[in-house]
Amino acid sequence: MNKKKARKPSKEQSILLTAIRRFAQKELPADMSKSAIEERCRIAYRSVMNEFVNDPEWREEQTKPNALPKRAPLKYKDRLSNDVTPIEFLHQIWGRYLEAGLLHQHELRVLDESLLNAVRNYCNRQGLTSSDFVPTKSAKVQQKQEAAAALAASRAVHSRPSVRHRATA
């Protein structure tokens, strides 16, 4: 018989499970409105999210990323709180990758398409361009070309043969 191995929950699953556990620990009055229940859920989610983002071990691991993760730590569509703008969410979850120049629109589309769509919609409504927040693939190509040109220029400067002039007497 094939038994499936129990998988370790991902970061986003851990966050959601912790928020649900905290929320479930509090007794809710029977006459509580749906909006009040949703607000309590948002508060639980925000507190767990803050712990997750401020966790020193997680921060240490993420301070100098050298590659994108294979999966999104938390997807935009899985967020519990709707009062965070897509731009704020983008910077909370993907800020260090953007700062390192590792994340571009085509990669974000693969990792979290709902966030990329939300950023684009938000930018359209605000009269902004999404490339101001998430660079395009062409910007990535241009970055690589500029880096290659700078490397070639530095090699040319350092590899010039030195010419010695003999003093003729």
Backbone as JSON Lines, residues from 0, in Angstrom:
{"i":0,"aa":"M","n":[0.83,-1.18,0.0],"ca":[0.0,0.0,0.0],"c":[0.88,1.25,0.0]}
{"i":1,"aa":"N","n":[0.48,2.19,-0.8],"ca":[1.21,3.45,-0.88],"c":[0.66,4.42,0.15]}
{"i":2,"aa":"K","n":[1.49,4.75,1.09],"ca":[1.1,5.76,2.07],"c":[1.83,7.04,1.73]}
{"i":3,"aa":"K","n":[1.1,8.13,1.69],"ca":[1.72,9.41,1.4],"c":[2.39,9.93,2.65]}
{"i":4,"aa":"K","n":[3.59,10.49,2.45],"ca":[4.31,11.1,3.55],"c":[3.63,12.41,3.93]}
{"i":5,"aa":"A","n":[3.54,12.65,5.21],"ca":[2.98,13.93,5.67],"c":[3.98,15.03,5.34]}
{"i":6,"aa":"R","n":[3.51,16.03,4.6],"ca":[4.39,17.13,4.22],"c":[4.43,18.18,5.31]}
{"i":7,"aa":"K","n":[5.58,18.79,5.44],"ca":[5.72,19.91,6.37],"c":[4.97,21.1,5.77]}
{"i":8,"aa":"P","n":[4.16,21.79,6.58],"ca":[3.41,22.92,6.03],"c":[4.35,24.03,5.57]}
{"i":9,"aa":"S","n":[3.95,24.7,4.5],"ca":[4.73,25.83,3.99],"c":[4.59,27.01,4.95]}
{"i":10,"aa":"K","n":[5.38,28.06,4.69],"ca":[5.32,29.25,5.56],"c":[3.92,29.85,5.57]}
{"i":11,"aa":"E","n":[3.31,29.98,4.38],"ca":[1.98,30.6,4.35],"c":[0.94,29.73,5.06]}
{"i":12,"aa":"Q","n":[1.1,28.4,4.93],"ca":[0.17,27.52,5.63],"c":[0.36,27.64,7.14]}
{"i":13,"aa":"S","n":[1.6,27.75,7.57],"ca":[1.88,27.91,9.01],"c":[1.28,29.19,9.55]}
{"i":14,"aa":"I","n":[1.4,30.26,8.79],"ca":[0.84,31.55,9.2],"c":[-0.67,31.43,9.34]}
{"i":15,"aa":"L","n":[-1.3,30.88,8.32],"ca":[-2.76,30.77,8.35],"c":[-3.23,29.84,9.46]}
{"i":16,"aa":"L","n":[-2.53,28.72,9.65],"ca":[-2.91,27.79,10.72],"c":[-2.78,28.44,12.09]}
{"i":17,"aa":"T","n":[-1.71,29.18,12.3],"ca":[-1.52,29.86,13.58],"c":[-2.61,30.91,13.79]}
{"i":18,"aa":"A","n":[-2.94,31.65,12.75],"ca":[-4.01,32.66,12.87],"c":[-5.34,31.99,13.18]}
{"i":19,"aa":"I","n":[-5.61,30.88,12.52],"ca":[-6.88,30.17,12.76],"c":[-6.92,29.63,14.18]}
{"i":20,"aa":"R","n":[-5.8,29.07,14.66],"ca":[-5.76,28.56,16.03],"c":[-6.02,29.67,17.05]}
{"i":21,"aa":"R","n":[-5.37,30.82,16.84],"ca":[-5.58,31.95,17.76],"c":[-7.02,32.42,17.73]}
{"i":22,"aa":"F","n":[-7.54,32.48,16.53],"ca":[-8.92,32.93,16.38],"c":[-9.88,31.96,17.05]}
{"i":23,"aa":"A","n":[-9.61,30.66,16.9],"ca":[-10.49,29.63,17.46],"c":[-10.41,29.57,18.99]}
{"i":24,"aa":"Q","n":[-9.3,30.02,19.56],"ca":[-9.14,29.98,21.01],"c":[-10.04,30.98,21.72]}
{"i":25,"aa":"K","n":[-10.43,32.01,21.01],"ca":[-11.27,33.03,21.62],"c":[-12.73,32.64,21.43]}
{"i":26,"aa":"E","n":[-13.46,32.7,22.51],"ca":[-14.89,32.38,22.41],"c":[-15.61,33.57,21.81]}
{"i":27,"aa":"L","n":[-16.49,33.27,20.88],"ca":[-17.25,34.32,20.22],"c":[-18.66,34.34,20.77]}
{"i":28,"aa":"P","n":[-19.16,35.52,21.06],"ca":[-20.56,35.61,21.5],"c":[-21.49,35.14,20.38]}
{"i":29,"aa":"A","n":[-22.58,34.52,20.73],"ca":[-23.51,33.98,19.73],"c":[-24.12,35.08,18.88]}
{"i":30,"aa":"D","n":[-24.27,36.27,19.44],"ca":[-24.91,37.35,18.7],"c":[-23.91,38.25,17.95]}
{"i":31,"aa":"M","n":[-22.67,37.8,17.82],"ca":[-21.64,38.6,17.15],"c":[-21.92,38.68,15.64]}
{"i":32,"aa":"S","n":[-21.79,39.88,15.1],"ca":[-22.07,40.07,13.68],"c":[-20.95,39.49,12.81]}
{"i":33,"aa":"K","n":[-21.28,39.25,11.56],"ca":[-20.3,38.7,10.62],"c":[-19.12,39.64,10.46]}
{"i":34,"aa":"S","n":[-19.38,40.94,10.38],"ca":[-18.29,41.91,10.21],"c":[-17.37,41.94,11.44]}
{"i":35,"aa":"A","n":[-17.93,41.75,12.64],"ca":[-17.12,41.71,13.85],"c":[-16.24,40.46,13.87]}
{"i":36,"aa":"I","n":[-16.79,39.34,13.42],"ca":[-16.02,38.1,13.34],"c":[-14.87,38.27,12.33]}
{"i":37,"aa":"E","n":[-15.18,38.87,11.18],"ca":[-14.15,39.1,10.17],"c":[-13.06,40.03,10.7]}
{"i":38,"aa":"E","n":[-13.45,41.04,11.47],"ca":[-12.47,41.97,12.03],"c":[-11.55,41.25,13.02]}
{"i":39,"aa":"R","n":[-12.12,40.39,13.87],"ca":[-11.3,39.62,14.8],"c":[-10.33,38.71,14.05]}
{"i":40,"aa":"C","n":[-10.81,38.14,12.97],"ca":[-9.97,37.28,12.15],"c":[-8.83,38.09,11.54]}
{"i":41,"aa":"R","n":[-9.12,39.29,11.05],"ca":[-8.08,40.16,10.49],"c":[-7.03,40.52,11.54]}
{"i":42,"aa":"I","n":[-7.49,40.8,12.76],"ca":[-6.57,41.16,13.84],"c":[-5.64,39.97,14.15]}
{"i":43,"aa":"A","n":[-6.21,38.77,14.22],"ca":[-5.39,37.57,14.48],"c":[-4.38,37.37,13.35]}
{"i":44,"aa":"Y","n":[-4.83,37.57,12.13],"ca":[-3.95,37.4,10.98],"c":[-2.81,38.42,11.01]}
{"i":45,"aa":"R","n":[-3.15,39.69,11.29],"ca":[-2.12,40.73,11.33],"c":[-1.08,40.44,12.41]}
{"i":46,"aa":"S","n":[-1.53,39.96,13.58],"ca":[-0.56,39.69,14.65],"c":[0.37,38.55,14.26]}
{"i":47,"aa":"V","n":[-0.17,37.51,13.61],"ca":[0.67,36.4,13.16],"c":[1.61,36.87,12.06]}
{"i":48,"aa":"M","n":[1.1,37.66,11.14],"ca":[1.91,38.17,10.04],"c":[3.06,39.02,10.57]}
{"i":49,"aa":"N","n":[2.79,39.86,11.57],"ca":[3.84,40.68,12.17],"c":[4.91,39.82,12.81]}
{"i":50,"aa":"E","n":[4.48,38.75,13.5],"ca":[5.45,37.85,14.12],"c":[6.31,37.18,13.05]}
{"i":51,"aa":"F","n":[5.66,36.77,11.98],"ca":[6.35,36.1,10.88],"c":[7.38,37.02,10.24]}
{"i":52,"aa":"V","n":[6.99,38.23,9.93],"ca":[7.88,39.18,9.26],"c":[8.99,39.65,10.2]}
{"i":53,"aa":"N","n":[8.69,39.75,11.49],"ca":[9.68,40.24,12.45],"c":[10.49,39.14,13.12]}
{"i":54,"aa":"D","n":[10.29,37.88,12.73],"ca":[11.02,36.76,13.3],"c":[12.5,36.9,12.91]}
{"i":55,"aa":"P","n":[13.42,37.03,13.9],"ca":[14.83,37.26,13.58],"c":[15.43,36.16,12.71]}
{"i":56,"aa":"E","n":[15.05,34.92,12.96],"ca":[15.6,33.82,12.17],"c":[15.17,33.94,10.7]}
{"i":57,"aa":"W","n":[13.92,34.25,10.51],"ca":[13.41,34.42,9.14],"c":[14.04,35.64,8.48]}
{"i":58,"aa":"R","n":[14.18,36.73,9.24],"ca":[14.8,37.95,8.71],"c":[16.25,37.68,8.3]}
{"i":59,"aa":"E","n":[16.98,36.97,9.17],"ca":[18.39,36.65,8.88],"c":[18.49,35.85,7.59]}
{"i":60,"aa":"E","n":[17.6,34.9,7.45],"ca":[17.59,34.05,6.26],"c":[17.28,34.85,4.99]}
{"i":61,"aa":"Q","n":[16.5,35.92,5.14],"ca":[16.01,36.65,4.0],"c":[16.72,37.98,3.73]}
{"i":62,"aa":"T","n":[17.66,38.38,4.56],"ca":[18.24,39.71,4.4],"c":[19.0,39.89,3.1]}
{"i":63,"aa":"K","n":[19.78,38.92,2.71],"ca":[20.55,39.04,1.48],"c":[20.24,37.87,0.56]}
{"i":64,"aa":"P","n":[19.1,37.92,-0.07],"ca":[18.76,36.78,-0.93],"c":[19.64,36.77,-2.17]}
{"i":65,"aa":"N","n":[20.0,35.57,-2.61],"ca":[20.77,35.47,-3.84],"c":[19.96,34.75,-4.92]}
{"i":66,"aa":"A","n":[18.76,34.33,-4.58],"ca":[17.88,33.69,-5.56],"c":[16.43,33.81,-5.08]}
{"i":67,"aa":"L","n":[15.52,33.75,-6.01],"ca":[14.1,33.78,-5.67],"c":[13.69,32.43,-5.1]}
{"i":68,"aa":"P","n":[12.7,32.41,-4.2],"ca":[12.21,31.13,-3.72],"c":[11.44,30.41,-4.82]}
{"i":69,"aa":"K","n":[11.31,29.12,-4.7],"ca":[10.57,28.34,-5.71],"c":[9.06,28.56,-5.59]}
{"i":70,"aa":"R","n":[8.62,28.92,-4.37],"ca":[7.2,29.2,-4.11],"c":[7.08,30.51,-3.36]}
{"i":71,"aa":"A","n":[5.94,31.15,-3.53],"ca":[5.69,32.4,-2.81],"c":[5.55,32.1,-1.31]}
{"i":72,"aa":"P","n":[6.19,32.89,-0.44],"ca":[6.04,32.67,1.0],"c":[4.58,32.83,1.44]}
{"i":73,"aa":"L","n":[3.89,33.78,0.83],"ca":[2.47,34.01,1.1],"c":[1.86,34.62,-0.15]}
{"i":74,"aa":"K","n":[0.82,34.0,-0.66],"ca":[0.19,34.51,-1.88],"c":[-0.81,35.6,-1.54]}
{"i":75,"aa":"Y","n":[-0.93,36.53,-2.45],"ca":[-1.83,37.67,-2.25],"c":[-3.27,37.2,-2.08]}
{"i":76,"aa":"K","n":[-3.68,36.22,-2.86],"ca":[-5.07,35.76,-2.78],"c":[-5.37,35.04,-1.46]}
{"i":77,"aa":"D","n":[-4.31,34.58,-0.75],"ca":[-4.5,33.87,0.52],"c":[-4.48,34.79,1.74]}
{"i":78,"aa":"R","n":[-4.29,36.08,1.52],"ca":[-4.26,37.01,2.65],"c":[-5.65,37.07,3.27]}
{"i":79,"aa":"L","n":[-5.68,37.31,4.56],"ca":[-6.96,37.41,5.24],"c":[-7.43,38.85,5.37]}
{"i":80,"aa":"S","n":[-6.48,39.75,5.34],"ca":[-6.81,41.15,5.53],"c":[-6.87,41.87,4.19]}
{"i":81,"aa":"N","n":[-8.02,42.45,3.9],"ca":[-8.18,43.19,2.65],"c":[-7.81,44.66,2.78]}
{"i":82,"aa":"D","n":[-7.39,45.08,3.97],"ca":[-7.05,46.49,4.14],"c":[-5.58,46.78,3.86]}
{"i":83,"aa":"V","n":[-4.85,45.84,3.3],"ca":[-3.47,46.06,2.88],"c":[-3.49,46.25,1.37]}
{"i":84,"aa":"T","n":[-2.87,47.34,0.9],"ca":[-2.84,47.57,-0.55],"c":[-1.89,46.56,-1.2]}
{"i":85,"aa":"P","n":[-2.07,46.31,-2.49],"ca":[-1.15,45.39,-3.17],"c":[0.3,45.85,-3.09]}
{"i":86,"aa":"I","n":[0.52,47.15,-3.1],"ca":[1.89,47.68,-3.03],"c":[2.5,47.39,-1.65]}
{"i":87,"aa":"E","n":[1.72,47.58,-0.59],"ca":[2.2,47.27,0.76],"c":[2.52,45.78,0.89]}
{"i":88,"aa":"F","n":[1.63,44.95,0.37],"ca":[1.83,43.51,0.42],"c":[3.09,43.13,-0.37]}
{"i":89,"aa":"L","n":[3.25,43.74,-1.54],"ca":[4.41,43.49,-2.38],"c":[5.7,43.78,-1.6]}
{"i":90,"aa":"H","n":[5.74,44.92,-0.91],"ca":[6.94,45.3,-0.17],"c":[7.14,44.45,1.08]}
{"i":91,"aa":"Q","n":[6.05,44.04,1.73],"ca":[6.18,43.18,2.91],"c":[6.78,41.83,2.54]}
{"i":92,"aa":"I","n":[6.28,41.21,1.49],"ca":[6.67,39.86,1.16],"c":[7.87,39.82,0.2]}
{"i":93,"aa":"W","n":[7.9,40.7,-0.77],"ca":[8.89,40.62,-1.84],"c":[9.9,41.76,-1.83]}
{"i":94,"aa":"G","n":[9.85,42.66,-0.85],"ca":[10.71,43.84,-0.84],"c":[12.19,43.55,-0.97]}
{"i":95,"aa":"R","n":[12.69,42.58,-0.21],"ca":[14.13,42.29,-0.24],"c":[14.57,41.74,-1.59]}
{"i":96,"aa":"Y","n":[13.67,41.02,-2.28],"ca":[14.0,40.49,-3.61],"c":[13.99,41.62,-4.65]}
{"i":97,"aa":"L","n":[13.08,42.57,-4.46],"ca":[13.06,43.73,-5.36],"c":[14.32,44.57,-5.17]}
{"i":98,"aa":"E","n":[14.7,44.79,-3.91],"ca":[15.9,45.58,-3.61],"c":[17.16,44.92,-4.15]}
{"i":99,"aa":"A","n":[17.17,43.58,-4.15],"ca":[18.34,42.85,-4.65],"c":[18.33,42.74,-6.18]}
{"i":100,"aa":"G","n":[17.25,43.22,-6.81],"ca":[17.16,43.16,-8.27],"c":[16.85,41.77,-8.8]}
{"i":101,"aa":"L","n":[16.27,40.93,-7.96],"ca":[16.0,39.55,-8.35],"c":[14.59,39.32,-8.88]}
{"i":102,"aa":"L","n":[13.65,40.19,-8.5],"ca":[12.25,39.96,-8.86],"c":[11.81,40.91,-9.96]}
{"i":103,"aa":"H","n":[11.23,40.34,-10.99],"ca":[10.7,41.1,-12.12],"c":[9.29,40.59,-12.42]}
{"i":104,"aa":"Q","n":[8.57,41.32,-13.25],"ca":[7.17,40.99,-13.49],"c":[6.96,39.56,-13.98]}
{"i":105,"aa":"H","n":[7.81,39.09,-14.89],"ca":[7.6,37.74,-15.42],"c":[7.81,36.67,-14.35]}
{"i":106,"aa":"E","n":[8.69,36.93,-13.37],"ca":[8.89,35.98,-12.28],"c":[7.74,36.06,-11.27]}
{"i":107,"aa":"L","n":[7.28,37.28,-11.01],"ca":[6.15,37.43,-10.09],"c":[4.9,36.78,-10.66]}
{"i":108,"aa":"R","n":[4.74,36.83,-11.98],"ca":[3.58,36.19,-12.62],"c":[3.57,34.69,-12.31]}
{"i":109,"aa":"V","n":[4.75,34.07,-12.31],"ca":[4.84,32.63,-12.02],"c":[4.62,32.37,-10.53]}
{"i":110,"aa":"L","n":[5.2,33.2,-9.68],"ca":[5.15,32.98,-8.23],"c":[3.81,33.38,-7.61]}
{"i":111,"aa":"D","n":[3.25,34.5,-8.05],"ca":[2.0,34.99,-7.45],"c":[1.28,35.88,-8.46]}
{"i":112,"aa":"E","n":[0.59,35.25,-9.39],"ca":[-0.07,35.98,-10.47],"c":[-1.15,36.93,-9.94]}
{"i":113,"aa":"S","n":[-1.84,36.52,-8.87],"ca":[-2.89,37.38,-8.32],"c":[-2.31,38.7,-7.8]}
{"i":114,"aa":"L","n":[-1.1,38.65,-7.24],"ca":[-0.47,39.88,-6.76],"c":[-0.08,40.78,-7.92]}
{"i":115,"aa":"L","n":[0.48,40.21,-8.98],"ca":[0.86,41.01,-10.13],"c":[-0.38,41.68,-10.74]}
{"i":116,"aa":"N","n":[-1.47,40.95,-10.86],"ca":[-2.71,41.54,-11.38],"c":[-3.23,42.64,-10.47]}
{"i":117,"aa":"A","n":[-3.15,42.41,-9.16],"ca":[-3.62,43.41,-8.2],"c":[-2.75,44.68,-8.27]}
{"i":118,"aa":"V","n":[-1.44,44.51,-8.41],"ca":[-0.53,45.66,-8.53],"c":[-0.87,46.45,-9.79]}
{"i":119,"aa":"R","n":[-1.08,45.75,-10.89],"ca":[-1.42,46.42,-12.15],"c":[-2.75,47.17,-12.04]}
{"i":120,"aa":"N","n":[-3.76,46.53,-11.46],"ca":[-5.06,47.19,-11.28],"c":[-4.94,48.4,-10.38]}
{"i":121,"aa":"Y","n":[-4.22,48.26,-9.28],"ca":[-4.02,49.36,-8.34],"c":[-3.34,50.54,-9.05]}
{"i":122,"aa":"C","n":[-2.29,50.23,-9.81],"ca":[-1.56,51.28,-10.52],"c":[-2.44,51.97,-11.55]}
{"i":123,"aa":"N","n":[-3.24,51.2,-12.26],"ca":[-4.15,51.79,-13.25],"c":[-5.13,52.75,-12.58]}
{"i":124,"aa":"R","n":[-5.68,52.36,-11.43],"ca":[-6.64,53.21,-10.71],"c":[-5.97,54.47,-10.16]}
{"i":125,"aa":"Q","n":[-4.68,54.35,-9.8],"ca":[-3.97,55.49,-9.2],"c":[-3.23,56.33,-10.23]}
{"i":126,"aa":"G","n":[-3.26,55.92,-11.5],"ca":[-2.56,56.66,-12.54],"c":[-1.05,56.45,-12.5]}
{"i":127,"aa":"L","n":[-0.62,55.28,-12.04],"ca":[0.79,54.94,-11.94],"c":[1.12,53.83,-12.94]}
{"i":128,"aa":"T","n":[2.38,53.48,-13.04],"ca":[2.74,52.33,-13.87],"c":[3.29,51.23,-12.98]}
{"i":129,"aa":"S","n":[2.92,50.0,-13.3],"ca":[3.35,48.88,-12.47],"c":[4.87,48.67,-12.52]}
{"i":130,"aa":"S","n":[5.5,49.11,-13.61],"ca":[6.96,48.94,-13.72],"c":[7.71,49.83,-12.73]}
{"i":131,"aa":"D","n":[7.02,50.82,-12.13],"ca":[7.64,51.63,-11.08],"c":[7.83,50.81,-9.81]}
{"i":132,"aa":"F","n":[7.02,49.77,-9.64],"ca":[7.06,48.95,-8.44],"c":[7.69,47.58,-8.67]}
{"i":133,"aa":"V","n":[7.43,46.99,-9.85],"ca":[8.01,45.7,-10.22],"c":[8.6,45.86,-11.61]}
{"i":134,"aa":"P","n":[9.92,45.79,-11.73],"ca":[10.55,45.99,-13.04],"c":[10.1,44.94,-14.06]}
{"i":135,"aa":"T","n":[10.17,45.32,-15.32],"ca":[9.79,44.41,-16.4],"c":[10.98,43.54,-16.8]}
{"i":136,"aa":"K","n":[10.7,42.56,-17.64],"ca":[11.77,41.68,-18.12],"c":[12.78,42.46,-18.96]}
{"i":137,"aa":"S","n":[12.3,43.44,-19.72],"ca":[13.23,44.24,-20.54],"c":[14.18,45.04,-19.65]}
{"i":138,"aa":"A","n":[13.72,45.46,-18.48],"ca":[14.6,46.16,-17.53],"c":[15.68,45.2,-17.02]}
{"i":139,"aa":"K","n":[15.3,43.93,-16.82],"ca":[16.26,42.92,-16.38],"c":[17.32,42.7,-17.45]}
{"i":140,"aa":"V","n":[16.89,42.6,-18.71],"ca":[17.82,42.41,-19.82],"c":[18.77,43.6,-19.93]}
{"i":141,"aa":"Q","n":[18.21,44.8,-19.8],"ca":[19.03,46.01,-19.87],"c":[20.04,46.04,-18.73]}
{"i":142,"aa":"Q","n":[19.62,45.62,-17.54],"ca":[20.5,45.56,-16.38],"c":[21.69,44.64,-16.65]}
{"i":143,"aa":"K","n":[21.39,43.47,-17.23],"ca":[22.45,42.51,-17.54],"c":[23.4,43.06,-18.59]}
{"i":144,"aa":"Q","n":[22.86,43.75,-19.59],"ca":[23.71,44.32,-20.64],"c":[24.63,45.4,-20.07]}
{"i":145,"aa":"E","n":[24.08,46.23,-19.19],"ca":[24.9,47.28,-18.58],"c":[25.99,46.68,-17.7]}
{"i":146,"aa":"A","n":[25.64,45.61,-16.97],"ca":[26.64,44.95,-16.11],"c":[27.73,44.32,-16.97]}
{"i":147,"aa":"A","n":[27.35,43.7,-18.09],"ca":[28.33,43.08,-18.98],"c":[29.24,44.15,-19.6]}
{"i":148,"aa":"A","n":[28.66,45.28,-19.98],"ca":[29.45,46.36,-20.57],"c":[30.43,46.93,-19.54]}
{"i":149,"aa":"A","n":[29.98,47.09,-18.31],"ca":[30.85,47.61,-17.24],"c":[31.98,46.63,-16.96]}
{"i":150,"aa":"L","n":[31.67,45.33,-16.97],"ca":[32.7,44.31,-16.74],"c":[33.72,44.32,-17.87]}
{"i":151,"aa":"A","n":[33.23,44.41,-19.09],"ca":[34.13,44.45,-20.25],"c":[35.02,45.69,-20.2]}
{"i":152,"aa":"A","n":[34.46,46.81,-19.81],"ca":[35.24,48.04,-19.72],"c":[36.32,47.94,-18.63]}
{"i":153,"aa":"S","n":[35.95,47.34,-17.5],"ca":[36.94,47.21,-16.42],"c":[38.04,46.23,-16.81]}
{"i":154,"aa":"R","n":[37.7,45.18,-17.54],"ca":[38.72,44.24,-18.01],"c":[39.64,44.9,-19.02]}
{"i":155,"aa":"A","n":[39.08,45.74,-19.87],"ca":[39.89,46.42,-20.88],"c":[40.9,47.36,-20.22]}
{"i":156,"aa":"V","n":[40.47,48.02,-19.17],"ca":[41.36,48.95,-18.47],"c":[42.49,48.18,-17.79]}
{"i":157,"aa":"H","n":[42.16,47.05,-17.17],"ca":[43.16,46.29,-16.42],"c":[44.04,45.41,-17.3]}
{"i":158,"aa":"S","n":[43.62,45.14,-18.51],"ca":[44.41,44.23,-19.34],"c":[45.24,44.95,-20.39]}
{"i":159,"aa":"R","n":[45.29,46.25,-20.34],"ca":[46.14,46.99,-21.29],"c":[47.6,46.67,-21.02]}
{"i":160,"aa":"P","n":[48.32,46.36,-22.06],"ca":[49.74,46.09,-21.83],"c":[50.45,47.39,-21.46]}
{"i":161,"aa":"S","n":[51.3,47.26,-20.51],"ca":[52.04,48.47,-20.13],"c":[53.2,48.64,-21.09]}
{"i":162,"aa":"V","n":[53.4,49.81,-21.51],"ca":[54.46,50.11,-22.47],"c":[55.56,50.84,-21.73]}
{"i":163,"aa":"R","n":[56.74,50.27,-21.82],"ca":[57.87,50.92,-21.18],"c":[58.7,51.6,-22.25]}
{"i":164,"aa":"H","n":[59.04,52.76,-21.98],"ca":[59.9,53.5,-22.92],"c":[61.31,53.48,-22.38]}
{"i":165,"aa":"R","n":[62.19,53.07,-23.23],"ca":[63.58,53.1,-22.81],"c":[64.15,54.49,-23.05]}
{"i":166,"aa":"A","n":[64.86,54.87,-22.1],"ca":[65.54,56.16,-22.26],"c":[66.73,55.95,-23.19]}
{"i":167,"aa":"T","n":[66.77,56.7,-24.21],"ca":[67.9,56.57,-25.13],"c":[68.95,57.61,-24.76]}
{"i":168,"aa":"A","n":[70.11,57.14,-24.66],"ca":[71.16,58.06,-24.25],"c":[72.09,58.37,-25.37]}
